[in-house]
């Protein structure tokens, strides 16, 4: 199974394992904002000086695109993990 979101990430970027899980969740649950979140995550990674997509980077990007806090973003991705 190929994730559509991986096509949006530049080839020189590495995608960490937990970030892949987040990308899958984004594709399944929020396809309408997927492209914006991935674009923002790439920009954040470049600004922070690492050329990889991390789970934290995706949470930051998701929070910025939706206008919510990082904690709320983590709760939306994995509601059972944080109560």
C-alpha positions as CSV (number, residue, x, y, z in Angstrom):
1,X,0.0,0.0,0.0
2,X,1.4,3.3,-1.0
3,X,0.5,6.5,0.9
4,X,-0.5,9.4,-1.3
5,X,1.1,11.8,1.2
6,X,4.6,10.4,0.5
7,X,4.4,11.8,-3.0
8,X,4.1,15.3,-1.4
9,X,7.3,15.0,0.6
10,X,10.6,15.8,-1.2
11,X,12.8,12.8,-2.1
12,X,15.7,14.0,0.1
13,X,13.5,13.9,3.2
14,X,13.5,10.9,5.5
15,X,10.1,9.8,7.1
16,X,10.3,8.4,10.6
17,X,8.2,5.3,11.5
18,X,5.7,7.0,13.8
19,X,5.3,9.8,11.3
20,X,4.2,7.2,8.8
21,X,1.5,6.2,11.2
22,X,0.4,9.8,11.5
23,X,0.4,10.2,7.7
24,X,-1.8,7.1,7.4
25,X,-4.2,8.5,10.0
26,X,-4.3,11.9,8.2
27,X,-5.1,10.2,4.9
28,X,-7.9,8.2,6.4
29,X,-9.5,10.8,8.7
30,X,-8.5,14.2,7.2
31,X,-7.9,13.9,3.5
32,X,-9.2,17.5,3.0
33,X,-6.2,19.0,4.9
34,X,-3.6,16.4,4.1
35,X,-1.7,18.4,1.5
36,X,-1.6,21.6,3.7
37,X,-0.4,19.6,6.7
38,X,2.4,17.9,4.8
39,X,3.5,21.2,3.2
40,X,3.6,22.8,6.6
41,X,5.5,19.8,8.0
42,X,8.2,20.1,5.3
43,X,8.5,23.8,6.0
44,X,8.9,23.3,9.7
45,X,11.5,20.6,9.1
46,X,13.5,22.9,6.9
47,X,13.2,25.7,9.5
48,X,14.4,23.4,12.3
49,X,17.4,22.3,10.2
50,X,16.6,18.6,9.9
51,X,15.6,17.0,6.7
52,X,13.2,14.4,8.0
53,X,9.5,14.2,8.8
54,X,9.0,13.4,12.5
55,X,5.8,12.7,14.4
56,X,6.3,15.9,16.4
57,X,6.7,17.8,13.2
58,X,3.4,16.5,11.8
59,X,1.7,17.3,15.1
60,X,3.0,20.9,14.9
61,X,1.9,21.2,11.3
62,X,-1.6,19.7,12.0
63,X,-2.0,22.1,15.0
64,X,-1.1,25.1,12.9
65,X,-3.3,24.2,10.0
66,X,-6.3,23.5,12.3
67,X,-5.6,26.3,14.7
68,X,-5.4,24.1,17.8
69,X,-2.8,23.4,20.5
70,X,-0.2,20.6,20.3
71,X,-1.9,18.7,23.1
72,X,-5.3,18.9,21.3
73,X,-3.6,17.7,18.1
74,X,-2.0,14.7,19.9
75,X,-5.5,13.8,21.4
76,X,-7.0,13.9,18.0
77,X,-4.4,11.6,16.5
78,X,-4.4,9.1,19.4
79,X,-7.4,9.7,21.7
80,X,-6.9,6.6,23.8
81,X,-3.3,7.5,24.6
82,X,-4.1,10.7,26.5
83,X,-7.0,10.9,28.8
